[in-house]
Amino acid sequence: MWTIQSTTAHLQNANLTAKIDLAFPNRGLFDVNLNSNQLPLTHTLAVQLNEPPTDESEKQLTAYTRQRDLIATYGKQSNQANHAEIMWRYMTSTNETQSRVGVEVIATLQTDELFQPATLTSQTSFTSGNISIYSPKGTWLDSETNAPTANANAILCHFSNGTSYLEIPHPMDAHGFTLNCNGPSTRWEFLLLDQKLEKGVIHRARIQGWWCSDLLTQDAASELIASLANSPLPLTT
C-alpha cells in the first residue's frame, strides 16, 4: 500500500499509484496514475502549513505506515510555533456502476505556546479538463472564471481521457475557496483552518480526493460529499 524511501512515500495498488515528498507536503501528491493512466494533475492535495508559503522543507520528525495510512509528524518551523501531524489514508468505494479510489488527508495542528496563529490550506492544479463547483446551497455550477470567494464545498473535474476527480473538504473545514483558471493550468485552494491555536488544544481538518476510472456523475459525487459530511470525527492517531 504505502512504502517510504528516504523522504519519498509511494502509494501503490492495483488501481492507484502516487508519490509524495514528505519533506514538502506543500507539493502534494504527484505522478498520480489511475489504472496505469497518468492523470493531468500537476499536484494534488498539497497541504500548506505555513503562512506565507515557503520553499523550505518541513522539519519532519517521524514517518511511518499503518495498514492504509501514511503518517508524518512535523516540528516547529522557523516562522511558526505549531506542531503538525498529517495522515494520508487510502480509500475505496464501489457500487454497482462505478469504482472509485481516493486519499483522505487529515491534518492535526497544536501548539505548546499561547494563542499561536495557524493557517492550513490545500491546493490542487491540473493542466486540462472541465470543472464543476458544488455550492454550499447543494447545487452544481459549471465554472470557467475565477471564484475568489468562499462559496464552494467541493470541486469535480472531468478529464479528456474519460476519468474524473472529486475533491471534498469536510463542510466544517471549508472556510474559503479560490479558483484560478488563468495560465497553462487550473488551480484551486481550499482554506481549511485560519484561527489562533490555544495551548494544549488539538485542531483537525479533513479533505478527500476521489479518482474515478469513468465519468463520475454529479449525483454520484453528491453521494460522496454527503458521506463525508455524515462521517464520524477522526480520532487521534
Secondary structure as UniProt FT lines:
FT   STRAND          2..5
FT   TURN            6..7
FT   STRAND          8..12
FT   STRAND          16..21
FT   TURN            22..23
FT   HELIX           25..27
FT   STRAND          29..34
FT   TURN            35..36
FT   STRAND          37..38
FT   STRAND          41..48
FT   STRAND          60..66
FT   TURN            67..68
FT   STRAND          69..74
FT   TURN            78..79
FT   STRAND          82..94
FT   STRAND          99..111
FT   STRAND          116..126
FT   STRAND          130..134
FT   TURN            136..137
FT   STRAND          140..142
FT   STRAND          154..158
FT   TURN            160..161
FT   STRAND          164..169
FT   HELIX           171..173
FT   STRAND          176..180
FT   STRAND          186..197
FT   TURN            199..200
FT   STRAND          203..212
FT   HELIX           218..229
//
